Amino acid sequence: MHELDVEKLEKAAEEFRYLLERGYPRESALNFVVSHHRLDKTHKLILLRGVFSSREAEERRKKTVSFEKLKGSILAVDGYNVLIVLETMLRNQLLIEGDDEYVRDISGVHGNYKIAFLTMNALKILLDELRKIQPRRVLIFFDKPVSKSGELAGATRQLMRNHGIEGDSLTASQTDNAVISTGEIALTSDSVILQKANKCFDIAGHIVKEKRYEKILRLQCPRK
């Protein structure tokens, strides 16, 4: 990925927020800003995943539980969403923290995700953290349409047993719905799930911050 023009990105983010605050449709506002500032796909993706209206960001903050609340709860994990962020950290690549304070990747690989050596490393990091949390039960979901999701779910299930974590790992045709409907707290940074779930927590963001990962771009608008 080429070097980012952070100054131009900050100006575009400010303009994008301005339009969102005034009720402009998200997609058309984004396209206008991208065209106006002549941004490429990477810069556009950062705006898409990192900039939100103050109302939407505040709604997500209100749904976000504290780390301590995870103990003894039933946790539903958006598997690929979490693993991709952790793999991005392991690759020493850029992450972003959005206006809603959730950490996201900017790889755009989700639908074309391929299991690699770093996948298992990321999974072990996740499970080590989940074991420390001491939840009542953990359900980790992987998107069925993604290649080899069944194999990954099976490997995850075995590693959960090895870690002494109660729960299961499954594939789902609609992971968003599975995460929202099965757990007490959704562990993800996916915007669709954050909008619909009652309680959320950014487990991947928590881990990368806990490890003091430095390659996190923050374009956050100051709270009012």
Helices and strands as residue ranges (DSSP letters): H 6-21, H 26-37, H 41-50, H 54-63, G 67-70, E 74-78, H 79-90, E 95-97, E 103-105, G 110-112, H 117-133, E 137-143, H 149-163, E 167-172, H 175-182, E 185-187, H 191-196, E 200-201, H 203-210, E 216-218
